[in-house]
Structures are given as C-alpha cells and as structure tokens.
C-alpha cells in the first residue's frame, strides 16, 4: 500500500496537482474507493477513484519543479497542456507504461477509445515539444517516467490527515464533470465478475507432475522449486543490502520484479508455458537478475558461459536501471550524513572500512557502508564539498568473460560508469571527460546495429549532454560573461564529429567575433537539434553541408609496380609556372600525393615546398632548400597506395586524410612518422595540400650526432646555453649524457618551463628502468612535430628504440615542447 500510495500521488502530480496537495488527495481517493465491493482489484479501483477525483479539477497545473532535469520538466509541462481526458490517458498509457487494458478500465473507456486519446495526445505532444520522430517522443516520455519515479512525495509533504487549504478549496468551485463517482462502483463490480469467471477457469488447470510430464514440459515440481528460489533470492538480496522489508519493497526495481514474478507464476502463464520449460527457465533467469543485488547479478554470470548479445543487452539494461535507483538511495543517505564523512580517508576505496573513520555514524550510514559491496557503487570524490556523490563500480563486470566478448559492452560500461555527468548544481566530471564520452556515444549510435533499449538510452544521454555543454548552467560555461577557456577547447575539439560540428562551428565563429560573449546560433539552438543533426549524418546528408565537407572524394587504390607518375606530369608543368595554389582546386588528394612524390623523384624541392600546407613549424623556402634531403623513393619502397573515402576526418574546419601504403618489406626502418605517408589536408576551396611535419631521424650508431650531443651537454655543464635552433636529437643526446654522468642539474635544465625539476632518485630510477645509462643499446631515434590539431598548437614527440637483447626491443616515448630557449622535454612520467 505504501508503494501504491506513492504511485497515486505521482499520478496526481503528473496531471497537474501541486506537490503539497497530493497527500490529502490520496486520502480522498482512499475514502472514495472504500465503498467499493471488497475482494476486487484494489490497484485498479484506486486508480479509478483517482481519475474520478482529478476529473473534478480539469484546470489543474503545476510548474514541474519537483522534476530534476529541465528537458523532463518541459515534457511534463507539455503533458499538462493537453485536455484532461487526453492527459490522463497519456500519463497512464504512454508515460507510466500501464497495460492498455488497465489504463482503459481505470478511465472507464474501451480500449479503442483509449488508443484514440493516446494517438491524439502523441500528435499534440510532438508538436508542442518540436519532435518529429515518434521514437524520440517515446524516449522522452520514458525518461520523464524515470524522473517522476525519483520523486518521493511522502518525505516532503504535510501529515496525511491535513485538511484542504484555501487554494484547493477554490479549485473545488470548478464545475464537476458530468460522470458521477457511481460509474466507478459499477465498473468495479463488472471487473470483479470478470476476475471471478476467469479464476474459475484457471482453477481447473494444473501442471503435470514430474512422473507424468513428457520431455520439455514444465512440471509442477519445477515451478514450485523456481518460485521458492525467487523467494530465497529476494530475501537474500534484501539482507545483503542490509534493508528491512519496508525499505526494500519501496524500490521500483523490487516492485517490478515482484509484479513480474506474480505474472510469471500466474496460472495463465503457467498454462502458456506448459510445453516449453526451457523458455520458462530463461524468463526465470531474468527474474533472478531483476531481484538480485548488483553484486549478485555479476556473480550470477560467473559460471554461465557464453550469452547471446540480446541477453547481455537486457542484463545491462536491468543492471544500469537498478544501480541508478540504488545510487539515488545511497546518495540520499550520504547527503543526510554528510557532516560525518571525513574530508580525506584512505578507506574511500573500500567504503565498508570507512566506518572506522566515523565513530558517531548513524544507523542508516553504518548499515549502508557495511553492505557497500552489494550496491555496485563507488565514491566520486571529485568535489570535496559534496562527498556524497557516487559513480558506478564496473570492475566486477569488466572482468567477466561475457563482457569481454560482447562487441559493445566495454563502451556501454564506460558511459554508464560516471553517468549522470551533471546534476542540478553543475557538471560532475571534467570537460575533458565529456570529449571521450561523446565520442563513445556517437560511435555506438552510428555503429551499434541493434535497437536495444540501452541504445535508446544512449541517444537521450547524448541529447542531454550536448544540451548541457552548450546551454546548460551559466556558471559552468561562462565566467564574467565570457566563455571559459576550457569550454572553448571542448567545443573546438568536438567539431571533429560532424553532428557536433554542424552545431558548434557557427557558434564558435560568432563567439570569436564577439570576444566569446555572444552567439545568435547558440541562442537559437533548440533541444532536439542535436538528434536532428545525428539523423542527417546517419542518412549521409550532413557532411556536404559543412565547411570543406562537400568535396567529392574518390576512393582509389594504385598499384606502384609499373607506376611512372604520368598522371601528374601535366599538372606539375602547370603548377610550377606560378605555384598558384588555386590551380590545385578540385584535384583529388591522391593526385596531390603523387605530385609531391614526383617532385621528390625529379629532385624538385621547390615544388615540394609549395605543396606543403602552411604551418607555424614550416621554415622559409630558403631554409627548406638548404636543409632538403630527398625522401625515400616511393616506387622503390612501396607496393601500392590507397585513399579511402571513409577515412576522411575533420579537424575543426580542416579535412584530413591519410594515405594507406603497403611496403616491399615489413620493416623498412622508417621512423614513427613515415615519410611515405604524409597527411593531406584541405581548409579552403577544395585545395588539398601535404601537411608539414618537422621530422628528424637517426638510425644505428651515429658518432657525429653523439659527439654533438656531448658538446651540448658539456656546454650546459659549464653553465652555458644551447643555440635556440639546436636539433631536438642533439638535445636528446645531451639529456642522455647528463643521465650517464649523473649530472641531474643539467637533466633538469632540459625540461620545459612548465615542468617541475625532478629529484636525483627520479633520474636514477628512470635510467635504470630504461637502459639509458649508456649508448650501446640505442638502435634508433626519431622526432616528429606538428601543429595539425584543434588549437593549432605545436605537439612534438621523440621515440628512442633500444635493442636490449638480440630479439628484444624497448621503446621510450617522450614528449617535447618548443620553448623560447629551443626544444625541451615535457614533464616525464613518474617512473
């Protein structure tokens, strides 16, 4: 009755009643239903009484403030704009997911009439919410249902026996509807007669005994055993969570499981499955998942072997819904006891031990922490002022073989681990985390082939997240009226994805023009726009509308066995007359690639230079010509080269494509940034160019380079300075010599200004761990720098290859930065 009372209060709230009036409303509903004939369907009679009571106040309206998320409040308000008959039909059937027959009987309608009202409601809601896709509307209503279920009216309202307030007395002056309450009584009696009749039919049915059953049949002993198994699992789960029956039964997932159990073991269902024991057993397995604790759910899969993808999807759907509810429950307890939570404790990783740090813990907090392992949760610990915030613990699931073989389980787990990413006070994760989260969402929405419910939740999650990072809480996005630097970087980084680029590119342009203060495109952005852009991409209609996205790229594979560059010789002749890049407009990127290597083939570095995209790293023509060394000959080292249309990528307003090359030999000794595979980019007028990268490479023993490194080290040891244009390879050798000589003052001097100096123990540990105390193992060294990124910032890396034994190799990967003093090393990892 406690759960049913809460449900009816929510029903009243959904239909417009103020939150603080729902308790007296339920009292009147009880009184109205009390006169009904005993023995009927109590739940149905109470809903009928509630509908009759609400019908007396057709103009009820509330502001939805009890609902947590803005988009769900919008859906709630849209519902209240409907006529009362359509509103109640939509609430029961569309939002709360009631069976058609139940909703029709509750509103004293036949099923056809209810469907007509629901269809009319859906049409009006779609128009009100500006939603064109019916599936999207269904998803919005499903998420509204979840928000509604989170509301606990009984905790916030006045005593149940309070009298009507003045506002409600005024409402009662509204003329009543024509149908009096007596129609409820008549309908209840009719329903009772139907129930009695059907029960008489099923009373004559019994499952066969084990001794009577044929193979594959469900027996009475099997059904009894499974029903007993459910009761034992339920009791065990309640105890493992440390809850009493009252608390346990209030969870929606428990109520759903109990209802499912009653339906599963009903005579009608047993009759239906009499000849299919296997299907009944599978349904029982899911029922066990539903009532188990999160930890128990994971344990149930330990020895279950392979599972089909759809079963895994259903498992995750139930698991995430359950942990969402338990997370809300646990956070409420922690919030109530927040003053007792220590600001810092080594036990936050093992919360069942946290009680040692809380000598004055309340009973409910002690109970929660003692049962912590069953909840599938962990402390978020991101905000010292809100230590009650939690995330999901997915470690147990990740270790299960079923999750390791499921093609998308890892992505789902990563998304739901930290979800929700925001609450009413702001974001709960760093903006950089949202980049990866949105990447995973888009990957799933574009590549996951199923139409599971969990995938539908990702679509809503995506829509909510895009809204929050663009038009969410002002203090999370702006500081003193200006978009925060980290949000600017977030927006620009997300333009890598076409559906987000379509939204963010015009916003960024207008923001930059206004000093990051104002954007008309952002003001005009509506909630459903992000899904609209996603659907256009899925239909292949989006990329051509974006900057540089309308180039008709052609996939092509070219065999280089007899390749003679004839296809680009005429283009070379035209281009070299003026080096006017406009002559390259519309030329396929593969032809630009061949033109570049044809110039290399005929020793024409000037043409190669003019085919390079502009870059902060790009030297002057004179310097380039002076330093130029020919690249490896393409046709002598490669078997074929290929451009694939689907390989094109967006980097802000530039488009990037990387040719694929097959080599004569698997290991041709090229360094990390292979000179035969430069990136090709376009940023205006369909003109493709070769992306410039600063590259240096040394292979094998190089006494000359090592000697220069020794001199650089000695200069630094004598308190001298290195020339600003010192090669990064020489800087690297100087570092290695400093470590070899244990001159850690020099080693620290080769760190960038933003990197902290390291202690002697760090450098010695680094040396011993990575074989850099000497040079005898050093096999090769390669350096690459580029500014092809969202922020056009210089990124540089250096890779050293050591041969520790004849057949063993060790790679050392270091980051470098271009400082006012020249190339220096970024902060090393903490070895």
GIKA-V452181 format. One record per residue. N is the residue number from 1. RES is the residue in one small letter. SS is DSSP state (H for helix, E for strand, L for the rest). Layout:
BEGIN
n->{N:N}
res->{RES:RES}
ss->{SS:SS}
END
This chain:
BEGIN
n->{1:2:3:4:5:6:7:8:9:10:11:12:13:14:15:16:17:18:19:20:21:22:23:24:25:26:27:28:29:30:31:32:33:34:35:36:37:38:39:40:41:42:43:44:45:46:47:48:49:50:51:52:53:54:55:56:57:58:59:60:61:62:63:64:65:66:67:68:69:70:71:72:73:74:75:76:77:78:79:80:81:82:83:84:85:86:87:88:89:90:91:92:93:94:95:96:97:98:99:100:101:102:103:104:105:106:107:108:109:110:111:112:113:114:115:116:117:118:119:120:121:122:123:124:125:126:127:128:129:130:131:132:133:134:135:136:137:138:139:140:141:142:143:144:145:146:147:148:149:150:151:152:153:154:155:156:157:158:159:160:161:162:163:164:165:166:167:168:169:170:171:172:173:174:175:176:177:178:179:180:181:182:183:184:185:186:187:188:189:190:191:192:193:194:195:196:197:198:199:200:201:202:203:204:205:206:207:208:209:210:211:212:213:214:215:216:217:218:219:220:221:222:223:224:225:226:227:228:229:230:231:232:233:234:235:236:237:238:239:240:241:242:243:244:245:246:247:248:249:250:251:252:253:254:255:256:257:258:259:260:261:262:263:264:265:266:267:268:269:270:271:272:273:274:275:276:277:278:279:280:281:282:283:284:285:286:287:288:289:290:291:292:293:294:295:296:297:298:299:300:301:302:303:304:305:306:307:308:309:310:311:312:313:314:315:316:317:318:319:320:321:322:323:324:325:326:327:328:329:330:331:332:333:334:335:336:337:338:339:340:341:342:343:344:345:346:347:348:349:350:351:352:353:354:355:356:357:358:359:360:361:362:363:364:365:366:367:368:369:370:371:372:373:374:375:376:377:378:379:380:381:382:383:384:385:386:387:388:389:390:391:392:393:394:395:396:397:398:399:400:401:402:403:404:405:406:407:408:409:410:411:412:413:414:415:416:417:418:419:420:421:422:423:424:425:426:427:428:429:430:431:432:433:434:435:436:437:438:439:440:441:442:443:444:445:446:447:448:449:450:451:452:453:454:455:456:457:458:459:460:461:462:463:464:465:466:467:468:469:470:471:472:473:474:475:476:477:478:479:480:481:482:483:484:485:486:487:488:489:490:491:492:493:494:495:496:497:498:499:500:501:502:503:504:505:506:507:508:509:510:511:512:513:514:515:516:517:518:519:520:521:522:523:524:525:526:527:528:529:530:531:532:533:534:535:536:537:538:539:540:541:542:543:544:545:546:547:548:549:550:551:552:553:554:555:556:557:558:559:560:561:562:563:564:565:566:567:568:569:570:571:572:573:574:575:576:577:578:579:580:581:582:583:584:585:586:587:588:589:590:591:592:593:594:595:596:597:598:599:600:601:602:603:604:605:606:607:608:609:610:611:612:613:614:615:616:617:618:619:620:621:622:623:624:625:626:627:628:629:630:631:632:633:634:635:636:637:638:639:640:641:642:643:644:645:646:647:648:649:650:651:652:653:654:655:656:657:658:659:660:661:662:663:664:665:666:667:668:669:670:671:672:673:674:675:676:677:678:679:680:681:682:683:684:685:686:687:688:689:690:691:692:693:694:695:696:697:698:699:700:701:702:703:704:705:706:707:708:709:710:711:712:713:714:715:716:717:718:719:720:721:722:723:724:725:726:727:728:729:730:731:732:733:734:735:736:737:738:739:740:741:742:743:744:745:746:747:748:749:750:751:752:753:754:755:756:757:758:759:760:761:762:763:764:765:766:767:768:769:770:771:772:773:774:775:776:777:778:779:780:781:782:783:784:785:786:787:788:789:790:791:792:793:794:795:796:797:798:799:800:801:802:803:804:805:806:807:808:809:810:811:812:813:814:815:816:817:818:819:820:821:822:823:824:825:826:827:828:829:830:831}
res->{x:x:x:x:x:x:x:x:x:x:x:x:x:x:x:x:x:x:x:x:x:x:x:x:x:x:x:x:x:x:x:x:x:x:x:x:x:x:x:x:x:x:x:x:x:x:x:x:x:x:x:x:x:x:x:x:x:x:x:x:x:x:x:x:x:x:x:x:x:x:x:x:x:x:x:x:x:x:x:x:x:x:x:x:x:x:x:x:x:x:x:x:x:x:x:x:x:x:x:x:x:x:x:x:x:x:x:x:x:x:x:x:x:x:x:x:x:x:x:x:x:x:x:x:x:x:x:x:x:x:x:x:x:x:x:x:x:x:x:x:x:x:x:x:x:x:x:x:x:x:x:x:x:x:x:x:x:x:x:x:x:x:x:x:x:x:x:x:x:x:x:x:x:x:x:x:x:x:x:x:x:x:x:x:x:x:x:x:x:x:x:x:x:x:x:x:x:x:x:x:x:x:x:x:x:x:x:x:x:x:x:x:x:x:x:x:x:x:x:x:x:x:x:x:x:x:x:x:x:x:x:x:x:x:x:x:x:x:x:x:x:x:x:x:x:x:x:x:x:x:x:x:x:x:x:x:x:x:x:x:x:x:x:x:x:x:x:x:x:x:x:x:x:x:x:x:x:x:x:x:x:x:x:x:x:x:x:x:x:x:x:x:x:x:x:x:x:x:x:x:x:x:x:x:x:x:x:x:x:x:x:x:x:x:x:x:x:x:x:x:x:x:x:x:x:x:x:x:x:x:x:x:x:x:x:x:x:x:x:x:x:x:x:x:x:x:x:x:x:x:x:x:x:x:x:x:x:x:x:x:x:x:x:x:x:x:x:x:x:x:x:x:x:x:x:x:x:x:x:x:x:x:x:x:x:x:x:x:x:x:x:x:x:x:x:x:x:x:x:x:x:x:x:x:x:x:x:x:x:x:x:x:x:x:x:x:x:x:x:x:x:x:x:x:x:x:x:x:x:x:x:x:x:x:x:x:x:x:x:x:x:x:x:x:x:x:x:x:x:x:x:x:x:x:x:x:x:x:x:x:x:x:x:x:x:x:x:x:x:x:x:x:x:x:x:x:x:x:x:x:x:x:x:x:x:x:x:x:x:x:x:x:x:x:x:x:x:x:x:x:x:x:x:x:x:x:x:x:x:x:x:x:x:x:x:x:x:x:x:x:x:x:x:x:x:x:x:x:x:x:x:x:x:x:x:x:x:x:x:x:x:x:x:x:x:x:x:x:x:x:x:x:x:x:x:x:x:x:x:x:x:x:x:x:x:x:x:x:x:x:x:x:x:x:x:x:x:x:x:x:x:x:x:x:x:x:x:x:x:x:x:x:x:x:x:x:x:x:x:x:x:x:x:x:x:x:x:x:x:x:x:x:x:x:x:x:x:x:x:x:x:x:x:x:x:x:x:x:x:x:x:x:x:x:x:x:x:x:x:x:x:x:x:x:x:x:x:x:x:x:x:x:x:x:x:x:x:x:x:x:x:x:x:x:x:x:x:x:x:x:x:x:x:x:x:x:x:x:x:x:x:x:x:x:x:x:x:x:x:x:x:x:x:x:x:x:x:x:x:x:x:x:x:x:x:x:x:x:x:x:x:x:x:x:x:x:x:x:x:x:x:x:x:x:x:x:x:x:x:x:x:x:x:x:x:x:x:x:x:x:x:x:x:x:x:x:x:x:x:x:x:x:x:x:x:x:x:x:x:x:x:x:x:x:x:x:x:x:x:x:x:x:x:x:x:x:x:x:x:x:x:x:x:x:x:x:x:x:x:x:x:x:x:x:x:x:x:x:x:x:x:x:x:x:x:x:x:x:x:x:x:x:x:x:x:x:x:x:x:x:x:x:x:x:x:x:x:x:x:x:x}
ss->{L:H:H:H:H:H:H:H:H:H:H:H:H:H:L:L:L:L:H:H:H:H:H:H:H:H:H:H:H:H:H:H:H:H:L:L:L:L:L:L:L:H:H:H:H:H:H:H:H:H:H:H:H:H:L:L:L:L:L:L:L:L:L:L:L:L:L:L:L:H:H:H:H:H:H:H:H:H:H:H:L:L:L:H:H:H:H:H:H:H:H:H:H:H:H:L:L:L:L:H:H:H:H:H:H:H:L:L:L:L:H:H:H:H:H:H:H:H:H:H:H:H:H:H:H:H:H:H:L:L:L:L:L:H:H:H:H:H:H:H:H:H:H:H:H:H:H:H:H:H:L:L:H:H:H:L:L:L:L:L:L:L:L:L:L:H:H:H:H:H:H:L:L:L:L:L:L:L:L:L:L:H:H:H:H:H:H:H:H:H:H:H:H:H:H:H:H:H:H:H:H:H:H:L:L:L:L:E:L:L:L:L:L:L:L:L:L:L:E:H:H:H:H:H:H:H:H:H:H:H:H:H:H:H:H:H:H:H:H:H:L:L:L:L:H:H:H:H:H:L:L:H:H:H:H:H:H:H:H:H:H:H:H:H:L:L:H:H:H:H:H:H:L:L:L:L:H:H:H:H:H:H:H:H:H:H:H:H:H:H:H:L:L:H:H:H:H:H:H:H:L:L:L:L:L:L:L:L:H:H:H:H:H:H:H:H:H:H:H:H:H:H:H:H:H:H:H:H:H:H:H:H:H:H:H:H:L:H:H:H:L:L:L:L:L:H:H:H:H:H:H:H:H:H:H:H:H:L:L:L:L:L:H:H:H:H:H:H:H:H:L:H:H:H:L:L:E:E:E:L:L:L:L:L:L:L:L:L:L:E:E:E:L:L:H:H:H:H:L:L:H:H:H:H:H:L:L:L:H:H:H:H:H:H:H:H:H:L:L:L:L:E:E:L:L:E:E:L:L:L:H:H:H:H:H:H:H:H:H:H:H:H:H:H:H:H:H:L:L:L:L:L:H:H:H:H:H:H:H:H:H:H:H:H:H:H:H:H:H:H:H:L:L:H:H:H:H:E:E:L:L:E:E:L:H:H:H:H:H:H:H:H:H:H:L:L:L:H:H:H:H:H:H:H:H:H:H:H:H:H:H:H:H:L:L:L:L:L:L:H:H:H:H:H:L:L:L:L:H:H:H:H:H:H:H:H:H:H:L:L:L:L:H:H:H:L:L:L:L:L:L:L:L:L:L:E:E:E:E:L:L:L:L:L:L:H:H:H:H:H:H:H:H:H:H:H:H:H:L:L:H:H:H:H:L:L:L:L:H:H:H:H:H:H:H:H:H:H:H:H:H:L:L:L:H:H:H:H:H:H:L:E:L:L:L:L:L:L:L:L:H:H:H:H:H:H:H:L:L:L:L:L:L:H:H:H:H:E:E:E:E:E:E:L:H:H:H:L:E:E:E:L:L:E:E:E:E:E:L:E:E:E:E:L:L:L:L:L:L:L:L:L:L:L:L:L:L:L:E:E:E:E:L:L:L:L:L:E:E:E:L:L:L:E:E:E:E:E:E:L:L:L:H:H:H:H:H:H:H:H:H:H:H:H:H:H:H:L:L:L:L:L:L:L:L:L:L:H:H:H:H:H:H:H:H:H:H:H:H:H:L:L:L:H:H:H:H:H:H:L:E:L:L:L:L:L:L:L:L:H:H:H:H:H:H:H:H:H:H:H:L:L:L:L:L:L:L:E:E:E:E:E:E:E:E:E:L:L:L:L:L:L:L:L:E:E:E:E:E:E:E:E:E:E:E:L:L:E:E:E:E:E:E:E:E:E:E:E:E:L:L:E:E:E:E:L:L:L:L:L:L}
END
